[in-house]
Amino acid sequence: EEGVHFRSQTDTEVLPHLIRKFYRGDPLEAVRAALQPVQGTYGIAVTFADHPGLIIAARNGSPLVVGKGGARPSSPPIRRRSRGTRAR
């Protein structure tokens, strides 16, 4: 309807387009507005070219792990520290 042409048939491609649609200079407001109509589980991290160093993360139902440096989510340090914990 809005002239957006998708390159794949996955839902993942929709979120960046929604965020771009709502972006008016405030990254947090754009992500909030884009996620308002979204249903289902997701875990996302969003960066903006005009806001270097800013990462906005959001989740609904799905776990979201954020790390710094060379650690991967499957690495032993993250597994060891995350046992029995819950993020809120």
N, C-alpha and C positions, 0 to 999 in steps of 0.2 A: 503493500500500500504506500509506503513512504519512499520508494525508489531505491531500497537497499538490496543489493545483489549478493547473496551468500555464495561462498566458494565450496562449502561442504554441507552435509546434511546433519550436523551435530548441533545440539543446543548450545554448546560452548561458544560458538561463534556469535550468538545473539548478544551476550552480555557486553562485549566491547562496543557494539553498535548502539546499544541502549545508553551506555555511559557517555559515549560521544554525543548522542542526541541531547542529553541533559546537561552537558558541560557548558558552563558560562563563566569559567574562571575559578570556581570553587570546587576542587576535586572531591572533597567529602560530601558536599551536597549532590554532586553528580552521581556518585556511587549510591548514596542513599536513595535518590529518586529512581535510579535505574533498577535497584533491587526491590523496590516497593511492590511491583506487580509479579515478581518472580516467585514461583512455587516450586517445591521440591528441595532436594538437598544440593548444596554447593559449598565449595571452599575456594575463595579467590584471593589473589593479591594483585593490586592494580598500581601501576606507576604512570606518571604523567611527564612528558618531555619538558614542559615548562615549569615543573616543580621538582627539580633534581633532588634526590635524597629522600623523597617522600614515598612511602609505601602504605597503601590503604589495604587492609585485609578484612575480609568478612566471611562468615560461614553460617550455614543453616543446616544443622544435623550432621554434616560431615566434619571429621576432625581437621584441624589446621595446625600444622607444625611450622614454626618460623625459626630459622637458624641463621647464624652469621658465620662466615668463613667457609672452610672446606667441608664441614660436616654435611652428610646427607641424611635424610630421614631414616634410612635403614642402618645408619652407623651405630655401633655399640654405645657411644656416649649418650646419644639421644634416647635409645631404647632403655638404657640403664636409668637415666634421670626421669623418664616418663612413666615408669611402672607405678601403678597405683595412684597416679595424679589425674586430676581433671582440670581442664581449662574452663574458665567462665568468660 
